[in-house]
Amino acid sequence: MDNHGWRKIFHHPEGTRSGPSKLGINFVVASAPTRPYKFSTSTTLPIAQSLDSSHDLSQCMGVGAVVWDAGDLLCDFMCHPANSQQYIHNKTVLDLGSGTGVCGIVAAANGAKQTWLTDVKSLKGLNMNNLNMAREAFFAAGDEPAAVRGLENTDFASYWWGTELPEELHLAENKFYDVIIASDDLYDDDAFPPLLASLKLLVGPTTTVLFSYKRRMDSREVPFFEKLSTILDLRVDTHFGDKKYNETYIVVGRRLHTGPILS
Ligand SMILES: C[S@@+](CC[C@H](N)C(=O)[O-])C[C@H]1O[C@@H](n2cnc3c(N)ncnc32)[C@H](O)[C@@H]1O
């Protein structure tokens, strides 16, 4: 774990590094009907995507219906054995802005105790389709009981950031999710205040937030991290995997104070 915190991301000027994608998505890869995720030597998850201009963009379907590079990176992070054990195995997980569902599904396949995929309502079908295909892939492989269990205990709930949690996402009083996944949730600054509000609602004293962050515009994103860093200790983790995406980082957040979060 890197101890310099999130500020080190912004130590070099924007756009000075080269890489395969400046947007956080490669349109050729995103236009394919699936973006398979190789989970293990025996199991590949056929994650379906749908970059179709007829989708209702006001419901973010076009944005969420593809696997973003940040999502792929977070999956690699969660599949790293040490990270899987530390952050995911036997934990309760909520994926905020699940898109295709890929990150939550990979968390579930890493043995999460219970996983919620959450996004706008129009993405429910795609999430459930990908979840069912993942279940079939693991049932067919037959050698990963923890993954089968994790995927059986996974579901989708529609949730719009900044609003009250729907009934199904409620936990017992004073209980919080162990892990919140937030992959490429900072692409639209209109969503920053509601995202922050949701994080305040969801993060408990022992919750870990796994952000996969694609750097796009410092003038918008640094102030977001400034605000976030008043409630979370934020560390950049670079010690996993060998896939590199341009300016894309795993940031691990933990509560700074154990008392209630004030707005
Ligand atoms: C860039 S996509 C990332 C999808 C996925 N996490 C990944 O990394 O592949 C961001 C997701 O956040 C969702 N989203 C954006 N604003 C939202 C809001 N206010 N409430 C709920 N979901 C939102 C979008 O629908 C979309 O699926």
The ligand as a Gaussian input file, in Angstrom:
#p B3LYP/6-31G(d) Opt

LIG

0 1
 C      -18.779000       5.058000     -16.247000
 S      -20.021000       3.923000     -15.740000
 C      -19.066000       2.727000     -14.860000
 C      -19.741000       1.368000     -14.849000
 C      -18.974000       0.270000     -14.123000
 N      -18.824000       0.561000     -12.712000
 C      -17.638000       0.031000     -14.759000
 O      -16.603000       0.465000     -14.195000
 O      -17.579000      -0.595000     -15.831000
 C      -20.798000       4.806000     -14.373000
 C      -22.083000       4.175000     -13.877000
 O      -22.639000       5.004000     -12.849000
 C      -24.057000       5.073000     -13.017000
 N      -24.534000       6.356000     -12.490000
 C      -24.160000       7.592000     -12.866000
 N      -24.803000       8.532000     -12.166000
 C      -25.624000       7.850000     -11.306000
 C      -26.538000       8.255000     -10.287000
 N      -26.735000       9.545000     -10.020000
 N      -27.178000       7.288000      -9.594000
 C      -26.965000       5.988000      -9.865000
 N      -26.105000       5.534000     -10.798000
 C      -25.447000       6.465000     -11.512000
 C      -24.261000       5.000000     -14.522000
 O      -25.562000       4.530000     -14.858000
 C      -23.162000       4.027000     -14.944000
 O      -23.603000       2.718000     -14.976000

